[in-house]
Amino acid sequence: MKKLSIKDIAKQAGVVPSTVSCVLNGKAKERRI
Protein backbone atom coordinates (compact mmCIF):
# COMPACT_ATOMS: atom_id res chain seq x y z
CA MET A 1 0.00 0.00 0.00
CA LYS A 2 1.23 3.47 -0.93
CA LYS A 3 2.02 5.92 1.84
CA LEU A 4 -0.41 8.84 1.97
CA SER A 5 1.05 12.27 1.45
CA ILE A 6 -0.32 15.63 2.48
CA LYS A 7 -1.01 16.31 -1.22
CA ASP A 8 -3.13 13.13 -1.47
CA ILE A 9 -5.16 14.04 1.61
CA ALA A 10 -5.65 17.62 0.38
CA LYS A 11 -6.83 16.42 -3.03
CA GLN A 12 -9.39 14.06 -1.46
CA ALA A 13 -10.61 16.75 0.95
CA GLY A 14 -10.76 19.47 -1.70
CA VAL A 15 -8.38 21.78 0.14
CA VAL A 16 -4.83 23.01 -0.35
CA PRO A 17 -1.91 21.09 1.20
CA SER A 18 -1.08 23.92 3.61
CA THR A 19 -4.53 23.54 5.21
CA VAL A 20 -3.92 19.83 5.81
CA SER A 21 -0.51 20.62 7.26
CA CYS A 22 -1.98 23.17 9.69
CA VAL A 23 -4.62 20.72 10.90
CA LEU A 24 -2.10 17.91 11.38
CA ASN A 25 0.27 20.19 13.26
CA GLY A 26 -2.46 21.44 15.59
CA LYS A 27 -2.45 24.98 14.20
CA ALA A 28 -6.06 24.90 12.97
CA LYS A 29 -7.43 27.05 15.82
CA GLU A 30 -4.73 29.68 15.30
CA ARG A 31 -5.70 29.95 11.65
CA ARG A 32 -9.43 29.56 12.33
CA ILE A 33 -9.83 26.49 10.11
C-alpha positions in Angstrom: 0.0 0.0 0.0 1.2 3.5 -0.9 2.0 5.9 1.8 -0.4 8.8 2.0 1.0 12.3 1.5 -0.3 15.6 2.5 -1.0 16.3 -1.2 -3.1 13.1 -1.5 -5.2 14.0 1.6 -5.6 17.6 0.4 -6.8 16.4 -3.0 -9.4 14.1 -1.5 -10.6 16.8 1.0 -10.8 19.5 -1.7 -8.4 21.8 0.1 -4.8 23.0 -0.3 -1.9 21.1 1.2 -1.1 23.9 3.6 -4.5 23.5 5.2 -3.9 19.8 5.8 -0.5 20.6 7.3 -2.0 23.2 9.7 -4.6 20.7 10.9 -2.1 17.9 11.4 0.3 20.2 13.3 -2.5 21.4 15.6 -2.5 25.0 14.2 -6.1 24.9 13.0 -7.4 27.1 15.8 -4.7 29.7 15.3 -5.7 30.0 11.6 -9.4 29.6 12.3 -9.8 26.5 10.1 
